[in-house]
Amino acid sequence: GVDIASVGDTINVDAGTWTESIDINKAVNLVGSGVGSTIMNPAGANAFSITDDLGAANSVTIDGFTVDGASNSGVRFANSATLGTLSVLNSEFNNNGFAGVIIGGSYTDVNLSNLIIQDTNFNNNGGVGPAVRGDGDIVAFFYNGDATLKNIIINNDGAAAGIEPDYGIQFRGRADTAAWPPVNPAAMGTVSFDNVKVAGDYRAAQIGI
């Protein structure tokens, strides 16, 4: 597991349904057996969490998982963390309470330089209730790094249950205050969308940048 791995190692996760919440506290690569085979159904709030300084030149890859039913998020990169590149590949995120993938989430800078999400689908993430705002499938909040989103399908039919998340995809960069409209917003990095499809019902927008 992560605890005994070294920086740069690849950790292979067998097929099965796993209830662990994994704290990624080293720059490693986590590789599952593929969508529908390695299933994360965490008992905790998040399936994968990055909260520590892992090195601004290092990278983490999460590849080949289904993440279903986390009470908060499938992947959470906290404002307290530092990393060069986070890649989420060949995976699926379903029915996670706040977000499929969340970068940041509070009004402090996110120390991540590059986000890559590729060949990954999102279904019915967010929609935890009308009192919670900012939820959705992919959320990057107070994030000003680069991002590549490629071959992604996002769908949310939460309206059928009367609960809709705010966004399919949200990118919001940093600003001097939490007020709206933002004061002195910083420039975004380079954000690339390639073959990204968003469908369904959202309270704010399917895509908000």
C-alpha positions as CSV (number, residue, x, y, z in Angstrom):
1,G,0.0,0.0,0.0
2,V,0.9,3.7,0.1
3,D,2.4,3.4,3.6
4,I,5.2,1.1,2.5
5,A,5.7,2.5,-1.0
6,S,8.4,4.9,-2.1
7,V,8.0,8.1,-4.2
8,G,7.5,7.2,-7.8
9,D,6.3,3.6,-7.1
10,T,3.3,2.1,-8.9
11,I,0.8,0.3,-6.6
12,N,-1.5,-2.2,-8.4
13,V,-4.9,-2.6,-6.8
14,D,-6.7,-6.0,-7.5
15,A,-10.2,-6.4,-8.7
16,G,-12.8,-6.3,-6.0
17,T,-14.9,-3.9,-4.0
18,W,-12.9,-1.9,-1.5
19,T,-14.3,0.1,1.4
20,E,-11.1,1.9,2.3
21,S,-10.5,5.7,2.1
22,I,-7.0,6.1,0.7
23,D,-4.8,9.0,2.0
24,I,-2.2,9.5,-0.8
25,N,0.7,10.9,1.3
26,K,3.4,10.1,-1.2
27,A,3.8,10.8,-4.9
28,V,2.8,7.4,-6.3
29,N,0.8,5.8,-9.1
30,L,-2.3,3.9,-8.1
31,V,-3.5,1.5,-10.9
32,G,-6.7,-0.5,-10.6
33,S,-7.8,-3.4,-12.8
34,G,-10.2,-1.2,-14.7
35,V,-13.7,0.3,-14.6
36,G,-16.2,-2.2,-13.0
37,S,-13.4,-4.4,-11.7
38,T,-11.7,-2.3,-9.0
39,I,-14.5,-0.6,-7.2
40,M,-13.9,1.9,-4.4
41,N,-17.0,2.2,-2.2
42,P,-15.4,4.1,0.8
43,A,-16.8,4.0,4.2
44,G,-15.2,7.4,4.8
45,A,-15.9,10.8,3.2
46,N,-13.5,10.5,0.2
47,A,-12.1,7.5,-1.8
48,F,-8.8,9.2,-2.5
49,S,-7.5,12.2,-0.6
50,I,-4.3,14.3,-1.1
51,T,-3.8,16.7,1.8
52,D,0.0,16.9,2.2
53,D,3.0,18.5,0.5
54,L,4.0,15.8,-2.0
55,G,6.5,18.0,-3.9
56,A,5.9,20.7,-6.5
57,A,7.8,18.7,-9.1
58,N,6.2,15.3,-8.4
59,S,3.1,13.6,-9.8
60,V,0.3,11.3,-8.7
61,T,-1.7,9.1,-11.1
62,I,-5.1,7.4,-10.3
63,D,-5.9,5.0,-13.1
64,G,-8.5,2.3,-13.7
65,F,-11.0,2.6,-10.9
66,T,-14.8,2.8,-10.4
67,V,-15.5,5.2,-7.5
68,D,-19.1,4.9,-6.2
69,G,-20.9,6.3,-3.3
70,A,-18.4,8.4,-1.3
71,S,-20.2,10.7,1.0
72,N,-18.0,13.6,0.0
73,S,-15.9,13.1,-3.2
74,G,-14.2,10.4,-5.2
75,V,-10.9,12.3,-5.4
76,R,-10.2,15.3,-3.2
77,F,-7.1,17.5,-3.6
78,A,-7.1,19.8,-0.6
79,N,-5.9,23.4,-0.4
80,S,-3.3,22.3,2.1
81,A,-1.6,20.0,-0.5
82,T,1.2,20.6,-2.9
83,L,1.8,18.6,-6.1
84,G,3.0,19.1,-9.7
85,T,0.6,17.0,-11.7
86,L,-2.5,15.0,-10.8
87,S,-3.7,12.6,-13.4
88,V,-7.1,10.7,-13.3
89,L,-7.3,8.2,-16.1
90,N,-9.5,5.4,-17.4
91,S,-11.9,5.6,-14.5
92,E,-15.6,6.2,-13.5
93,F,-17.2,8.3,-10.8
94,N,-20.8,7.6,-9.8
95,N,-23.1,8.8,-7.0
96,N,-20.5,10.6,-4.9
97,G,-22.1,13.1,-2.5
98,F,-20.3,16.4,-3.2
99,A,-18.1,15.8,-6.3
100,G,-16.5,13.2,-8.5
101,V,-13.2,15.1,-8.5
102,I,-12.6,18.2,-6.4
103,I,-9.5,20.4,-6.5
104,G,-9.4,22.9,-3.7
105,G,-12.8,24.0,-2.4
106,S,-12.0,26.8,0.0
107,Y,-10.9,30.4,-0.5
108,T,-7.1,29.8,-0.4
109,D,-4.7,29.1,-3.2
110,V,-4.5,25.6,-4.7
111,N,-0.8,24.4,-5.0
112,L,-1.3,22.1,-8.0
113,S,0.3,23.0,-11.3
114,N,-1.4,20.6,-13.7
115,L,-4.6,18.6,-13.7
116,I,-5.2,15.8,-16.3
117,I,-8.5,13.9,-16.5
118,Q,-8.8,11.6,-19.4
119,D,-10.9,8.7,-20.6
120,T,-13.1,9.0,-17.6
121,N,-16.9,9.1,-17.1
122,F,-19.0,10.9,-14.4
123,N,-22.6,10.0,-13.4
124,N,-24.8,11.7,-10.8
125,N,-22.1,13.2,-8.6
126,G,-23.1,16.1,-6.2
127,G,-26.7,17.0,-5.4
128,V,-26.3,16.6,-1.6
129,G,-29.1,19.1,-1.0
130,P,-30.2,22.7,-1.6
131,A,-28.2,24.1,1.3
132,V,-24.9,23.1,-0.3
133,R,-23.5,25.0,-3.2
134,G,-20.5,24.4,-5.5
135,D,-21.0,20.7,-5.9
136,G,-20.8,18.8,-9.2
137,D,-18.9,16.2,-11.2
138,I,-15.6,18.1,-11.7
139,V,-14.9,21.0,-9.4
140,A,-11.7,23.1,-9.4
141,F,-12.1,26.0,-7.0
142,F,-9.5,28.7,-6.4
143,Y,-7.4,26.8,-9.0
144,N,-5.2,28.6,-11.5
145,G,-3.0,25.8,-12.9
146,D,-3.2,24.1,-16.3
147,A,-5.9,21.5,-17.0
148,T,-6.5,18.9,-19.7
149,L,-9.9,17.2,-20.0
150,K,-10.1,14.7,-22.8
151,N,-12.6,11.9,-23.7
152,I,-14.9,12.6,-20.8
153,I,-18.7,11.9,-20.6
154,I,-20.6,13.6,-17.8
155,N,-24.3,13.0,-17.0
156,N,-26.6,14.0,-14.2
157,D,-30.2,13.1,-13.9
158,G,-30.5,14.2,-10.3
159,A,-33.6,16.3,-11.2
160,A,-35.6,13.0,-11.2
161,A,-35.0,12.9,-7.4
162,G,-35.4,16.7,-7.0
163,I,-31.8,17.2,-6.2
164,E,-29.4,18.8,-8.7
165,P,-25.7,19.7,-8.3
166,D,-24.5,23.1,-9.3
167,Y,-22.1,22.2,-12.1
168,G,-21.0,19.5,-14.4
169,I,-17.6,21.2,-14.7
170,Q,-16.5,24.2,-12.7
171,F,-13.3,26.1,-12.9
172,R,-12.9,29.1,-10.6
173,G,-9.6,30.9,-10.1
174,R,-8.3,32.7,-7.1
175,A,-9.2,36.2,-6.2
176,D,-8.4,38.6,-3.3
177,T,-11.7,38.0,-1.5
178,A,-14.5,35.5,-1.4
179,A,-17.0,38.1,-2.6
180,W,-18.9,38.0,-5.9
181,P,-17.9,39.4,-8.3
182,P,-14.3,38.5,-7.6
183,V,-11.8,41.2,-6.7
184,N,-8.5,41.1,-8.7
185,P,-9.0,37.6,-10.1
186,A,-5.8,35.9,-11.2
187,A,-5.4,34.6,-14.7
188,M,-6.2,30.9,-15.4
189,G,-3.6,28.6,-16.7
190,T,-4.1,26.8,-20.1
191,V,-7.3,24.8,-20.0
192,S,-8.0,22.3,-22.8
193,F,-11.2,20.5,-23.5
194,D,-11.1,17.7,-26.1
195,N,-14.2,15.5,-26.7
196,V,-15.9,16.4,-23.5
197,K,-19.7,15.8,-23.3
198,V,-21.9,17.2,-20.5
199,A,-25.6,16.3,-20.3
200,G,-28.3,16.6,-17.6
201,D,-29.7,19.1,-15.1
202,Y,-27.7,21.4,-13.0
203,R,-28.7,24.3,-10.8
204,A,-26.0,26.8,-12.1
205,A,-24.6,25.5,-15.4
206,Q,-23.3,22.4,-17.2
207,I,-20.0,24.1,-17.5
208,G,-18.9,27.2,-15.5
209,I,-15.5,28.9,-16.0
